[in-house]
Amino acid sequence: MRKLTEQELDQVKKTIATKELTSAEILLEIYDHYVSHLESFESSEFEEQLYELEQKFKYSYCHALQAKFVKASKKEIFNLQWSIFKSYFTWPRIAITLASVVILIFLWGNIDSQTQSKAIILLTLICILSSFGFYINSFRKVRRIKRFMKSSKAIESTYMSSIMLQGMMMQSLIHILIFMPDLGFAKITESGYFGMISLGIFFIYFSLTFTLIKACRIKSKTALI
């Protein structure tokens, strides 16, 4: 197995760049496949083998791979969050979880509705700021890949996009609940069930925020996050 020359590597990068992919993970995967395949042949066969690769990795095929990976990344992040959530309901950790829930219910029931609303907004801000911190770290990694691949397209981490999408959905939901009176808390503030409903919302937000941050930390060790 030989090493490709700088000129050959540049040609590979330019060839892949024409596919206009935006997923950093898919770009690297295709690049690694091209290089490992071409290194198995002599330099005299480089052009022929590069052409063969191009016949397989056509524009449409690469974008189909990207679309499939985007869908899979969302599912992977969700499954990771779900496994983290379930882990807090296994023995002996469940004892601490239940004790924490009881304390939360007690404290929640002894604060006014305005403070409850502020708590939910604060938790949302924590989620947004945490996601932004991971986004900055991901941006640095992806920027190096963009320079390496010499791509003119905007490249991003698919995993980070999936995480930011969930963060934006949570932010949008809190906007609906708080800032749109016809749809949000104004409908239920005077209700006798407000405390129970707000506690349920707080628990959902806390669970999503906690598992999302922890999933980010886990994936950052192996992915472009």
Secondary structure, 3 states (H helix, E strand, C coil): CCCCCHHHHHHHHHHHHCCCCCEHHHHHHHHHHHHHHHCCCCHHHHHHHHHHHHHHCCHHHHHHHHHHHHHHHHHHHHHHHHHHHHHCCCCCHHHHHHHHHHHHHHHHHCCCHHHHHHHHHHHHHHHHHHHHHHHHHHHHHHHHHHHHHCCCCCCECHHHHHHHHHHHHHHHHHHHHHHCCCCCHHHCCCCCCHHHHHHHHHHHHHHHHHHHHHHHHHHCCCCCC
